[in-house]
């Protein structure tokens, strides 16, 4: 099994990953709050820049072989 193998995630898996990331960020933010407050615009810019590609992949047109999982021809769907 490869790390880079495409997988279909359930809604529950995505929700658990999302909330664990939010809670981890809250803990880290509590420890480095003065640093984050000093450079808040850098962090805002990083969030926006890092969020562009996933948003484009989600809302953009589906292209075959662009990282989206597809079924094999003849396989039951």
C-alpha positions as CSV (number, residue, x, y, z in Angstrom):
1,X,0.0,0.0,0.0
2,X,1.4,3.4,-1.0
3,X,1.0,6.6,0.9
4,X,0.2,8.4,-2.4
5,X,-2.5,5.9,-3.5
6,X,-5.8,7.7,-4.1
7,X,-8.5,6.8,-1.5
8,X,-12.1,7.7,-1.0
9,X,-12.7,9.1,2.5
10,X,-15.9,8.9,4.3
11,X,-17.6,12.0,5.7
12,X,-16.8,10.8,9.2
13,X,-13.0,10.4,8.4
14,X,-12.8,13.9,6.9
15,X,-14.7,15.3,9.9
16,X,-12.3,13.6,12.4
17,X,-9.3,14.8,10.5
18,X,-10.7,18.3,10.4
19,X,-11.5,18.5,14.1
20,X,-8.2,17.0,15.1
21,X,-6.4,19.6,13.0
22,X,-8.4,22.4,14.6
23,X,-7.7,21.2,18.1
24,X,-4.0,20.7,17.4
25,X,-3.9,24.2,16.0
26,X,-5.7,25.6,19.1
27,X,-3.1,23.9,21.4
28,X,-0.1,25.1,19.3
29,X,-1.7,28.6,19.1
30,X,-2.0,28.8,22.9
31,X,1.7,28.2,23.3
32,X,2.9,30.6,20.5
33,X,0.2,33.3,20.7
34,X,2.6,36.2,21.0
35,X,4.6,35.1,17.9
36,X,1.4,34.6,15.9
37,X,0.0,38.0,16.9
38,X,3.2,39.7,15.8
39,X,3.0,38.1,12.4
40,X,-0.7,37.6,11.9
41,X,-0.7,38.9,8.3
42,X,1.9,36.4,7.3
43,X,-0.2,33.6,8.7
44,X,-3.4,34.9,7.0
45,X,-1.5,35.1,3.7
46,X,-0.2,31.5,4.1
47,X,-3.7,30.3,4.9
48,X,-5.1,31.9,1.7
49,X,-2.2,30.7,-0.5
50,X,-2.3,27.2,0.8
51,X,-6.1,27.1,0.4
52,X,-6.2,28.1,-3.2
53,X,-5.2,24.7,-4.7
54,X,-7.6,22.5,-2.7
55,X,-10.4,25.0,-3.5
56,X,-9.5,24.9,-7.2
57,X,-9.4,21.1,-7.3
58,X,-12.7,20.9,-5.4
59,X,-14.7,23.5,-7.4
60,X,-12.9,23.1,-10.8
61,X,-13.8,20.8,-13.6
62,X,-13.0,17.1,-13.3
63,X,-10.2,16.0,-15.5
64,X,-9.3,12.4,-16.0
65,X,-6.0,11.3,-14.4
66,X,-5.6,14.5,-12.4
67,X,-5.5,12.9,-9.0
68,X,-9.2,12.1,-8.7
69,X,-10.0,8.5,-8.0
70,X,-11.6,6.7,-10.9
71,X,-13.0,3.2,-11.3
72,X,-11.4,0.8,-13.7
73,X,-13.3,0.0,-16.9
74,X,-15.5,-3.0,-16.4
75,X,-15.4,-2.8,-12.6
76,X,-18.7,-2.6,-10.7
77,X,-19.3,0.8,-9.4
